[in-house]
Amino acid sequence: MAIFPGTRTGIPAVRSAVPPLPSLRHFGPNWYATVMGTAIVATAGAALPVRLPGLRTACVVVWALSAVLLAVVLAARAGHWILHRDQARAHLMDPAVAPFHGCSSMALLAVGAGTLVAGQDVIGHPAAVAVDALLFTAGTLTGLAAAVAVPYLMVVHHRPAPGTASPVWLLPLVAPMVSAAVGPLLVPELAPGQGREALLLACYAMFGLSLLATLVVVPLVFARLVHQGPLPLALTPVMFLVLGPLGQSTTAVNQLADVAPGAIAAPYASAFGAFAVLYGVPVMGFALLWLALSAALVVRAVRRGMRFTMTWWGFTFPVGTCVTGAAGLARHTGLHAFTWLAVALYALLVAAWVFAGVRTVGGLFSGALLAGPGPLRPATLRTT
């Protein structure tokens, strides 16, 4: 302890060696990415077409961690809105931060799916269905609201300049695709008839909603890269966000094909199965192309001094969706190539999750990740 004289009472003040609690002022919606990135490790591991010793137990442990993280982040975000409402409103008006509000929906959906896929080993199937139904409903409603509200803010208030498109813009648009991918888990839990078919087709509609919106944004992102050059170093990891709608849409069509026979008439059920392969294979091919491009840009950024930030969580959830997408194609095609692709991508996912998790914990203890944002390093001009 250190003693400091000159207080109002004239009595020397004693400053505690214990640092003050970190402020929630800069605890933005991007923190939901830690929940998403953790939950996808559990669901992707459970979806792998191979069974490894101890993998199931590890998935259950990771799911439990994601559930705890969801509770912590929800509480912290509530505290952020209560204690720092001005900053929370500023985040909505900030075109760089507002799209991250779509992450709250995906965090709810990811943990809900993990509960039914892995958590039922702990809490039982009926409780897992109830939890997933609750989180699916909340996540879907939140995601649909974000898919409308964030583009509205971009048009009316943000007004981004031409040539500033970012992969971050995809975050609120991909949330309904996550609903389309995890919703089929609940279809068999409904009684046969109108309820099953309605949920199936609602998921299919959200698939279309998100896919068409993604097809509008991705060309803008690529045009920005071609005409303006690479993203700033700190933002380079968000290149991986484009994998999210690609992998998640492939996952969605395969999951919908799995449950279609028990929810819709025969001609349409077989069409769902055919579409899963006809759509999923070429989209997975494009996802691998984008993965290679993004990895090359990340290597370039690391060589130029890119440091760890919360954007590194972009290496987790999008890659995880490609794991579940490849696993679905392995089920419907029977090709071992998709099996090994899923395994290789899962190894990449786990490595990225461990690295991002360790660095995040370190940043929390140091206080660096809860400090105010610093200026981004500008993108360097492209050279030969």
C-alpha positions in Angstrom: 0.0 0.0 0.0 1.1 3.6 -0.6 0.2 6.6 1.5 -0.9 9.9 -0.1 -1.4 13.0 2.1 -3.4 16.0 1.3 -6.9 14.6 1.6 -9.9 16.7 2.5 -9.8 15.6 6.1 -6.0 16.0 6.4 -5.7 12.3 7.2 -3.3 10.4 4.8 -5.3 8.3 2.4 -4.5 4.7 1.8 -4.6 3.4 -1.7 -5.3 -0.3 -2.0 -3.0 -2.5 -4.0 -6.1 -4.2 -5.4 -6.9 -2.7 -8.9 -10.4 -1.4 -9.4 -13.0 -3.6 -11.1 -12.9 -3.2 -14.9 -15.4 -0.9 -16.4 -18.2 -2.2 -18.7 -18.3 1.0 -20.7 -16.5 -0.5 -23.7 -18.0 -4.0 -23.3 -19.6 -4.1 -26.8 -21.8 -6.6 -28.6 -18.6 -8.1 -30.2 -18.1 -10.1 -26.9 -20.9 -12.4 -28.0 -18.4 -13.8 -30.4 -16.7 -15.6 -27.5 -19.9 -17.4 -26.9 -20.5 -18.3 -30.5 -16.9 -19.4 -31.0 -17.0 -21.6 -27.9 -20.4 -23.2 -28.6 -19.5 -24.1 -32.2 -16.6 -26.2 -31.0 -19.1 -28.4 -29.1 -21.7 -28.6 -31.9 -19.1 -29.1 -34.7 -17.3 -31.8 -32.7 -20.6 -33.7 -32.1 -21.3 -33.4 -35.8 -18.1 -34.9 -37.0 -18.6 -38.1 -39.1 -15.8 -39.8 -37.1 -15.8 -40.8 -33.5 -12.7 -40.1 -31.5 -12.0 -41.3 -27.9 -13.0 -38.6 -25.4 -14.4 -36.3 -28.1 -18.0 -36.5 -26.8 -17.0 -35.7 -23.3 -14.9 -32.8 -24.5 -17.9 -31.5 -26.4 -20.1 -31.6 -23.3 -17.5 -29.7 -21.3 -17.1 -27.1 -24.0 -20.9 -26.7 -24.2 -21.1 -26.1 -20.5 -18.4 -23.5 -20.8 -20.3 -21.8 -23.6 -23.5 -21.8 -21.4 -21.6 -20.1 -18.6 -20.1 -17.6 -21.0 -23.5 -16.8 -22.4 -24.8 -16.0 -18.9 -21.8 -13.8 -18.1 -21.9 -11.9 -21.4 -25.7 -11.4 -21.1 -25.2 -10.0 -17.6 -22.3 -7.8 -18.7 -24.2 -6.4 -21.6 -27.2 -5.7 -19.4 -24.9 -3.8 -17.0 -23.5 -2.0 -20.0 -26.9 -0.7 -21.0 -27.9 0.2 -17.4 -24.6 1.9 -16.4 -23.5 3.3 -19.8 -26.6 3.9 -21.8 -24.9 6.8 -23.7 -22.2 4.5 -24.9 -24.7 1.8 -25.7 -26.6 4.2 -27.9 -23.3 5.4 -29.5 -22.5 1.8 -30.4 -25.8 1.6 -32.3 -24.9 4.8 -34.2 -21.4 3.6 -34.9 -21.3 1.9 -38.4 -18.3 -0.2 -37.2 -20.0 -1.5 -34.1 -23.7 -1.7 -34.9 -23.5 -4.9 -37.1 -22.1 -6.8 -34.1 -25.5 -6.6 -32.5 -26.4 -9.6 -34.7 -24.0 -11.6 -32.6 -26.4 -11.7 -29.7 -28.8 -13.7 -31.7 -26.2 -16.2 -32.9 -24.9 -16.6 -29.4 -28.3 -17.6 -28.2 -28.9 -20.0 -31.1 -25.4 -21.6 -30.8 -25.8 -22.4 -27.2 -29.3 -23.6 -27.7 -28.2 -26.0 -30.4 -25.3 -27.1 -28.3 -27.7 -27.9 -25.4 -29.7 -30.3 -27.6 -26.7 -31.8 -29.3 -24.3 -32.2 -26.3 -26.0 -30.8 -23.2 -28.7 -33.4 -23.1 -26.0 -35.9 -21.8 -26.0 -33.8 -18.6 -29.5 -32.3 -18.2 -31.5 -35.0 -20.1 -33.4 -34.8 -23.3 -36.7 -33.1 -22.2 -34.8 -30.3 -20.4 -32.5 -29.9 -23.4 -35.4 -29.6 -25.8 -37.0 -27.0 -23.5 -33.8 -24.9 -23.3 -33.2 -25.1 -27.0 -36.8 -24.1 -27.8 -36.4 -21.1 -25.5 -33.1 -20.0 -26.9 -34.1 -20.7 -30.5 -37.2 -18.5 -30.1 -35.3 -15.7 -28.5 -32.4 -15.9 -30.9 -34.6 -16.1 -34.0 -36.7 -13.1 -33.0 -33.6 -11.1 -32.1 -31.9 -12.1 -35.3 -34.8 -11.1 -37.5 -35.0 -7.8 -35.7 -31.3 -7.2 -36.2 -31.5 -8.2 -39.9 -33.9 -5.3 -40.4 -32.8 -2.8 -37.8 -29.1 -2.7 -38.6 -29.5 -2.2 -42.4 -32.1 0.5 -41.5 -29.6 2.3 -39.4 -27.0 2.0 -42.1 -29.4 3.6 -44.6 -30.9 6.3 -42.4 -28.1 7.2 -39.9 -24.8 5.6 -40.7 -24.6 6.4 -44.4 -21.2 4.7 -45.0 -19.1 6.1 -47.8 -18.7 4.3 -51.1 -15.9 1.7 -51.0 -16.1 1.1 -47.3 -18.0 -2.3 -47.3 -16.8 -4.7 -44.6 -17.4 -8.4 -43.9 -18.7 -7.2 -40.6 -21.8 -6.1 -42.5 -22.8 -9.7 -42.8 -23.2 -10.3 -39.1 -26.8 -9.2 -38.7 -27.7 -10.8 -42.1 -26.3 -14.2 -41.3 -28.2 -14.5 -38.0 -31.4 -15.9 -39.7 -29.2 -18.4 -41.5 -28.1 -19.7 -38.1 -31.8 -20.1 -37.2 -32.3 -22.0 -40.4 -29.4 -24.3 -39.6 -30.3 -25.1 -36.0 -34.1 -25.0 -36.3 -34.3 -28.5 -37.8 -33.0 -29.9 -34.6 -36.5 -29.1 -33.1 -38.6 -30.3 -36.0 -38.7 -34.0 -34.9 -39.7 -32.8 -31.4 -43.0 -31.4 -32.7 -46.0 -33.6 -33.3 -46.4 -34.7 -37.0 -48.6 -32.4 -39.0 -48.8 -28.6 -39.4 -46.3 -27.7 -36.7 -43.5 -29.7 -38.2 -44.1 -28.5 -41.7 -44.4 -24.9 -40.6 -41.1 -25.0 -38.7 -39.4 -26.7 -41.6 -40.6 -24.2 -44.1 -39.9 -21.2 -41.8 -36.3 -22.4 -41.5 -36.2 -22.7 -45.3 -37.6 -19.1 -45.6 -34.9 -17.8 -43.3 -32.3 -19.6 -45.4 -33.5 -17.7 -48.4 -33.8 -14.4 -46.5 -30.2 -14.6 -45.4 -28.8 -16.1 -48.6 -30.2 -13.4 -50.8 -29.0 -10.6 -48.5 -25.6 -12.2 -48.4 -25.4 -12.2 -52.2 -25.9 -8.5 -52.1 -23.1 -7.8 -49.6 -20.3 -10.2 -50.6 -19.8 -8.5 -54.0 -19.5 -5.2 -52.2 -16.9 -6.6 -49.9 -14.8 -8.1 -52.7 -15.1 -4.8 -54.7 -13.8 -2.9 -51.7 -10.8 -5.2 -51.4 -10.0 -5.0 -55.1 -10.3 -1.2 -55.4 -9.2 -0.1 -51.9 -6.7 -2.8 -51.0 -6.5 -5.0 -47.8 -8.4 -4.1 -44.7 -6.5 -2.4 -41.8 -4.3 -4.9 -40.0 -6.4 -5.2 -36.9 -9.5 -5.9 -39.0 -7.9 -8.6 -41.3 -9.4 -11.5 -39.3 -12.9 -10.4 -40.2 -12.2 -11.6 -43.7 -13.2 -15.0 -42.2 -16.7 -13.8 -41.5 -17.6 -14.4 -45.1 -17.2 -18.1 -44.4 -20.2 -17.8 -42.0 -23.0 -17.6 -44.4 -21.3 -20.1 -46.8 -20.7 -22.8 -44.2 -24.0 -22.1 -42.3 -26.1 -22.2 -45.5 -24.5 -25.6 -46.4 -25.2 -26.8 -42.9 -28.8 -25.6 -43.2 -29.7 -27.4 -46.4 -28.2 -30.6 -45.1 -30.0 -30.3 -41.7 -33.3 -29.5 -43.5 -32.8 -32.5 -45.8 -32.3 -34.8 -42.7 -35.7 -33.9 -41.2 -37.7 -33.2 -44.3 -39.0 -36.8 -44.8 -40.9 -36.7 -41.5 -42.2 -33.2 -42.0 -43.3 -32.7 -45.6 -44.8 -34.8 -48.4 -42.6 -37.3 -50.3 -41.9 -35.4 -53.6 -40.7 -32.3 -51.7 -38.7 -34.4 -49.1 -36.6 -36.0 -51.8 -36.1 -32.6 -53.4 -34.7 -31.3 -50.1 -32.1 -34.1 -50.2 -31.1 -33.4 -53.8 -30.8 -29.7 -53.1 -28.6 -30.3 -50.2 -25.9 -31.8 -52.4 -26.5 -29.6 -55.5 -26.2 -26.5 -53.4 -23.8 -27.5 -50.8 -21.0 -28.9 -52.9 -20.4 -25.7 -55.0 -20.8 -23.4 -52.1 -18.3 -25.4 -50.1 -15.9 -25.1 -53.0 -16.3 -21.3 -52.9 -15.9 -21.4 -49.1 -12.5 -23.1 -49.5 -11.5 -20.5 -52.0 -12.4 -17.7 -49.6 -10.6 -19.6 -46.8 -7.4 -19.7 -48.8 -7.7 -16.0 -49.8 -8.4 -15.0 -46.2 -5.5 -17.1 -44.8 -3.1 -15.5 -47.3 -4.2 -12.0 -46.2 -3.9 -13.0 -42.5 -0.3 -14.2 -43.1 0.4 -10.9 -44.8 -1.0 -9.0 -41.9 0.9 -11.0 -39.3 4.1 -10.3 -41.1 3.3 -6.6 -41.0 2.7 -6.6 -37.2 -0.9 -7.5 -36.7 -1.6 -7.9 -33.0 -4.3 -9.8 -31.1 -7.7 -8.1 -30.8 -11.2 -9.4 -30.4 -11.5 -9.7 -34.2 -9.5 -12.9 -33.9 -12.6 -14.6 -32.7 -13.6 -14.4 -36.4 -11.4 -17.4 -36.9 -13.7 -19.6 -34.8 -17.5 -19.6 -35.6 -17.2 -19.2 -39.4 -14.7 -22.0 -39.6 -17.0 -24.1 -37.4 -19.9 -23.6 -39.8 -17.7 -25.0 -42.5 -17.1 -28.1 -40.3 -20.8 -28.7 -39.9 -21.4 -28.0 -43.6 -18.7 -30.5 -44.6 -20.0 -33.1 -42.2 -23.5 -32.7 -43.7 -22.1 -33.3 -47.2 -20.3 -36.3 -45.9 -23.6 -37.8 -44.7 -25.5 -37.1 -47.9 -22.8 -38.0 -50.4 -20.9 -40.8 -48.5 -17.6 -39.3 -49.8 -14.6 -39.8 -47.5 -13.2 -36.6 -48.9 -15.8 -34.5 -47.0 -15.2 -36.5 -43.9 -11.5 -35.7 -43.9 -12.3 -32.1 -44.8 -14.5 -31.8 -41.8 -11.8 -33.3 -39.6 -9.1 -31.0 -40.9 -11.3 -27.9 -40.5 -12.2 -29.0 -37.0 -8.5 -29.2 -36.1 -8.1 -25.6 -37.4 -11.2 -24.5 -35.4 -9.9 -26.0 -32.1 -6.5 -24.4 -32.6 -8.0 -21.0 -33.3 -10.4 -21.3 -30.4 -7.6 -22.2 -27.9 -5.4 -19.4 -29.1 -8.2 -16.8 -29.1 -9.4 -18.0 -25.7 -5.9 -17.9 -24.1 -5.2 -14.4 -25.5 -8.7 -13.2 -24.4 -8.2 -14.3 -20.8 -4.8 -12.6 -20.8 -6.3 -9.4 -22.2 -9.0 -9.4 -19.5 -6.5 -9.8 -16.7 -4.4 -7.0 -18.1 -7.4 -4.8 -18.7 -6.4 -4.2 -22.3 -9.5 -5.6 -23.9 -11.9 -3.5 -21.7 -10.0 -0.3 -22.4 -11.3 2.2 -24.9 -10.6 1.4 -28.5 -7.4 2.8 -30.0 -6.9 4.0 -33.5 -6.6 1.3 -36.2 -3.4 1.0 -38.1 -4.0 2.1 -41.7 -3.9 -0.4 -44.5 -0.6 -0.3 -46.4 -0.7 0.3 -50.1 -0.3 -2.7 -52.2 3.0 -3.2 -53.8 4.5 -5.9 -56.0 
